[in-house]
Amino acid sequence: MRALGLDRLVVGGVATDYCVLNTVKDALAKGYRVALLADAIRAVDVRPGDGARALAEMFDAGAQILEGAQLEGASATT
């Protein structure tokens, strides 16, 4: 992705508290900026609150949390 000049990822998917969380953490660790689409994710919530905790962890790690409608208005530098 770097070879293509990409430095920002937009993430959505199933298993907020597993796959999405780890994808976001990996991308941030590799220096990518991450926008997480809150309306394009779904938590498994094996334990009640797992999804909310995962969202908080991703936000605290530096992910920007957006709704899909905000994506169009978000600049490439946010």
N, C-alpha and C positions, 0 to 999 in steps of 0.2 A: 504494500500500500504506500509506503514511503516513496518508492520508486515512481509511483504515479502522482506524487505530490500531495497525497492525502494526509491530513493531520488531525481530522475530526471525524469521529464515528457517531452515528445515530443508532441507538440500540432499542430494540423491542423484543418481546418473545415470552414464551411460557416458562414458568418456574423462576419467578423473580428472585426467590430465596435460594436458588441453586445456580442454574445455568446463566441467567441474566447477571446475577451478582458477580459470578466469577469472570464472565466476559468483560464486564465493566472494570473490575479490579485489574485484570490483566492488561486491558487497553490503557488504563491510567498509568500503570507501572511502566508501560513501554513508552510513555510520554504523549499519548494521544489525548486530545480533548474529547470528552464524551458528553453527548446529549442523550438522556434517557427519556423515552416517550412513555409517560406515566399511563396514558390511556391505551397503550399497546403492550402491556405486560399483565401477567396474572400470577399470583403467588400460589404455591402449594399449601402453605400454612399447616404443615404437619403439627407444629405447636402453634396455637393461636398467637398472632402477632409476628410470626416469622417474616412475612412480607413487609410489614412496616419497619421492622428492624433492618431488613436488607436495604430498603429505600434510604433509611437514615445513614446506614454505613456507606452507601454509594455517594450520597450527597456530601457527607463528611470527608470522603476521599477526594472529592473535587468534581463529581459528575454534575452536570446541569440537568435539572429535571424540568421537562416541558410537557405540555399537551400537544398532540399532533397539530392542532390548529395554530399553535404558536410557532411551529417549525418554519412555516413559510415566512413569518415575520422576523425570525431570528437571523441576525447577521452571521456571516461566515467567521467572524472574529469573536463571537461570544462562546 
